[in-house]
């Protein structure tokens, strides 16, 4: 069914009004408008850097050097990034009681920075690093300092162990607690926004499918098609910042 943009916006707002349990599931696409590069897009990170897997990081000093070299190059982009209209709209929806959770595949922390309180991070976050041996935590600023002063294979100042960012690497299992919570939320929700994700990474991509199987309505906001578009009630092929701002404007203007 091809309905006009404005009809889709108002239909989405009706669904928000009806739903007692709405959530958002977000991926890299929501943060590209904040200047955080996507991995898979033509200008994405994978074109500029090789992927260092979890296994390599643990056993191979050269791979760790390679990883931290990439990090050193990107860290300023990370520090400078600010939430965009899409993040801000989701925060406002939560504040107004229309959004229970944001489940995110992103590690950039922009949802929290925008003001969302209930955020589930499936791939960890880059706010810090941790020693794999003694579990001493190193905040981002400290890592930044170490990257400037140390050899690139960062080592714990207490025990000499390998320091690893608190992000989930390729080949590393997802944090069980977060994944379980996300699945439970997907089971319960009545409405799920799927924003900026190509749904190619499992098991994260199973979250919208669980919601669909349990009768939730899904709103997809993506620049490109995904192979799961058929489970969506409404699809926007558009900028997430624009669509979510338009939705929020309607909600603000009405008496909900
Ligand atoms: Zn240590």
Boltz pocket constraint, residues with backbone or C-beta under 6 A from the ligand:
constraints:
  - pocket:
      binder: B
      contacts: [[A, 131], [A, 132], [A, 133], [A, 134], [A, 135], [A, 136], [A, 156], [A, 157], [A, 158], [A, 159], [A, 160], [A, 161]]
      max_distance: 6.0
